[in-house]
Amino acid sequence: GENVEQHPSTLSVQEGDSAVIKCTYSDSASNYFPWYKQELGKRPQLIIDIRSNVGEKKDQRIAVTLNKTAKHFSLHITETQPEDSAVYFCAASIGGNKLVFGAGTILRVKS
Amino acid sequence: GAVVSQHPSWVICKSGTSVKIECRSLDFQATTMFWYRQFPKQSLMLMATSNEGSKATYEQGVEKDKFLINHASLTLSTLTVTSAHPEDSSFYICSADTGGYEQYFGPGTRLTVT
């Protein structure tokens, strides 16, 4: 079955710096890759997603890149702010519109 | 748009009792609903997928007789944890889609079994 690996597990950056989180997946049939932000005790919120026919997508300070050949995709957050501190999860689609999630990355933005 | 609610938001029950959690799509009809379980500081683990009017599909290792799922309408799915034990204590989150890949998550239900 699909396996999604996410790195790093924790990431500390200074306010204003960039943060990069990387994921790899195993199923070449996966074609949808969302990123979720989850604050403690809250629901996961979709922050950006990318489909397999696109290599890069950007939304203000957030961007996602996808390399289908290498089966990896990355989340880039620029000009980080304290409110970006949260747990971030990547996911990859499998059959039946299901998602498999990575283990998560705890992002801490120090002011 | 695309709001999903869950009820209750938290529940404490005694070991051996059953607990029902509701998941509703408030402003759209959900083609499929998904139930996840999340332990502290861990990822979301898919438990089962349900479609209105049909039996739920459970992931490997999830006991279907313990976690009963009923998808009664296009806007309501329920998860019943039967004969709950302390190891069932967890954060249960549902999500719904509208036929595409994007899933809209509910706020979650924190279950504590004493």
Boltz contact constraints between the chains, C-beta under 6 A:
constraints:
  - contact:
      token1: [A, 32]
      token2: [B, 101]
      max_distance: 6.0
  - contact:
      token1: [A, 43]
      token2: [B, 105]
      max_distance: 6.0
  - contact:
      token1: [A, 43]
      token2: [B, 107]
      max_distance: 6.0
  - contact:
      token1: [A, 43]
      token2: [B, 108]
      max_distance: 6.0
  - contact:
      token1: [A, 44]
      token2: [B, 105]
      max_distance: 6.0
  - contact:
      token1: [A, 93]
      token2: [B, 101]
      max_distance: 6.0
  - contact:
      token1: [A, 97]
      token2: [B, 97]
      max_distance: 6.0
  - contact:
      token1: [A, 97]
      token2: [B, 101]
      max_distance: 6.0
  - contact:
      token1: [A, 101]
      token2: [B, 43]
      max_distance: 6.0
  - contact:
      token1: [A, 101]
      token2: [B, 44]
      max_distance: 6.0
  - contact:
      token1: [A, 103]
      token2: [B, 43]
      max_distance: 6.0
  - contact:
      token1: [A, 104]
      token2: [B, 43]
      max_distance: 6.0
